Amino acid sequence: MMKYGVVAFPSKKLQDLANSYRKRYDPHYALITPHMTVKGVFEADETEIEKLSNEIGNIVRSHKPFTLRATGVSSFSPVTNAIYFKVEPTSELLKLHEDLHTERIGKEADYTFVPHITVAQKMTSGEHDDIYGQLKMAGVNHEETIDRLHLLYQLEDGSWTVYETYRLTGDEN
């Protein structure tokens, strides 16, 4: 069994901004590029993933490209000391997330969907409070169009790599 997930990678501009914090404050910095998770981690074997990949492709292609708006900085504290760029939960994005959590391709999401791009995590409470204050002052205000999603899988060293890329085309199936 391998671990998979579906993500959107933002533009280089937003990735560079996220990485300016992640390289210092995110131990997962070297394992995965800055991203917004659309379908969280799930497990599948080699035969299952081909079928799931086709299903995911059909779902993604039925959606049009969407606008990703990063409009501030927030935190999951006190649940976890993770800081992130808030992504506006547009109706298109919420529908895409919902469609990727159907009976056909796995279960319900483990958490309420909070669209975000993690920039810092696994810090002490003191570190979290200092960094959160700095990031909130710096802020983020970025808008771009996302026209593809990526099915990733986790390698043995913990890093993630692309299994398949799907274009958001809005095609009717």
C-alpha positions in Angstrom: 0.0 0.0 0.0 1.2 3.5 -0.8 0.0 6.9 0.3 -1.6 9.3 -2.1 -3.1 12.8 -2.1 -4.5 15.3 -4.5 -3.1 18.8 -4.5 -2.9 22.1 -6.4 0.5 23.7 -6.8 0.4 27.5 -6.9 2.5 29.6 -9.1 6.3 30.0 -8.6 5.6 33.5 -7.1 3.4 32.2 -4.3 5.6 29.1 -3.8 8.7 31.3 -3.4 6.9 33.4 -0.8 5.7 30.3 1.1 9.2 28.8 0.8 10.8 31.9 2.3 9.1 30.8 5.5 9.0 27.1 5.1 12.8 26.7 4.7 13.1 27.9 8.3 9.8 26.8 9.9 8.6 23.7 8.2 10.4 20.4 8.7 8.6 19.1 5.6 10.2 21.8 3.4 12.4 19.3 1.6 9.7 16.6 1.2 7.0 18.5 -0.8 6.6 21.7 -2.8 4.2 24.4 -1.3 0.7 23.2 -2.2 -3.0 23.3 -1.3 -4.4 19.9 -0.5 -7.7 19.2 -2.2 -8.0 15.5 -1.2 -6.0 14.4 1.9 -3.8 11.4 2.3 -5.4 8.0 1.4 -3.9 4.6 0.8 -4.2 2.4 -2.3 -2.3 -0.5 -3.9 -1.1 -0.7 -7.5 -4.3 -2.1 -9.0 -6.6 0.3 -7.0 -4.6 3.4 -7.9 -5.1 3.0 -11.6 -8.9 2.9 -11.2 -8.8 5.7 -8.7 -6.6 7.8 -10.9 -9.1 7.4 -13.8 -12.0 8.4 -11.5 -10.1 11.4 -10.1 -9.2 12.4 -13.7 -12.9 12.3 -14.7 -13.9 14.4 -11.7 -11.2 17.0 -12.2 -11.9 17.4 -15.9 -15.5 18.0 -15.2 -14.5 21.2 -13.2 -13.4 24.5 -14.7 -10.1 26.2 -13.7 -10.6 28.1 -10.4 -9.2 31.2 -8.8 -6.9 30.6 -5.8 -7.0 33.7 -3.6 -4.5 33.7 -0.7 -5.9 36.4 1.5 -4.0 36.4 4.8 -2.3 34.3 7.4 -3.9 32.1 10.0 -3.1 29.2 12.3 -4.6 25.9 13.4 -3.5 26.6 17.0 -4.3 25.4 19.6 -5.1 22.1 17.8 -1.6 22.1 16.1 1.1 24.8 15.8 0.8 25.1 12.1 0.7 28.5 10.3 -0.7 28.9 6.8 -1.7 31.2 4.0 -5.5 31.3 4.0 -7.1 30.4 0.7 -10.6 31.7 0.1 -13.1 28.8 0.1 -14.9 29.7 -3.2 -17.9 27.7 -4.3 -15.9 26.1 -7.1 -13.2 24.9 -4.8 -15.6 23.6 -2.2 -17.5 21.7 -4.9 -14.3 20.2 -6.3 -13.3 19.1 -2.8 -16.7 17.5 -2.2 -16.6 15.7 -5.6 -13.2 14.2 -4.7 -14.7 12.7 -1.5 -17.4 10.4 -2.9 -18.0 6.7 -2.3 -16.2 5.9 -5.6 -12.9 7.4 -4.6 -12.5 6.9 -1.0 -14.2 8.1 2.1 -15.3 11.3 3.6 -12.6 13.9 4.4 -11.1 13.4 7.9 -11.3 17.1 8.6 -13.5 20.1 7.7 -12.0 21.5 4.5 -10.0 24.6 5.2 -8.2 25.6 2.0 -4.7 26.6 2.9 -1.0 26.5 2.1 1.1 25.5 5.1 4.1 27.8 5.7 5.2 26.7 9.2 4.5 23.7 11.4 5.8 21.5 14.3 7.0 24.4 16.4 6.9 25.0 20.1 4.1 27.3 21.3 6.6 30.1 21.9 8.0 29.8 18.4 4.5 29.6 17.0 3.4 32.8 18.7 6.5 34.8 17.6 6.4 33.6 14.0 2.6 34.0 13.7 2.8 37.6 14.8 5.6 38.3 12.2 3.7 36.6 9.4 0.4 38.3 10.2 2.1 41.6 9.9 3.8 40.7 6.6 0.5 39.2 5.3 -0.2 37.8 1.9 -2.6 39.0 -0.8 -2.3 36.9 -4.0 -4.6 35.7 -6.7 -4.1 33.3 -9.6 -5.9 30.7 -11.7 -5.4 27.1 -11.0 -5.9 24.9 -14.1 -4.6 21.5 -13.0 -4.5 19.2 -10.0 -1.9 16.6 -9.2 -2.2 13.1 -7.7 0.9 12.6 -5.6 2.4 9.6 -4.0 4.8 9.3 -1.1 8.2 7.7 -1.5 10.0 5.7 1.1 12.1 8.7 2.2 8.9 10.6 3.0 9.0 12.9 0.0 6.1 13.3 -2.4 6.2 13.1 -6.2 3.6 13.4 -9.0 1.8 10.2 -10.1 -0.6 12.0 -12.5 -1.5 15.5 -13.5 -5.1 16.4 -14.5 -6.3 19.5 -16.3 -9.4 21.4 -15.1 -11.2 21.8 -18.3 -14.9 21.9 -17.4 -15.6 19.1 -19.9 -18.9 17.3 -19.6 -18.4 13.5 -19.1 
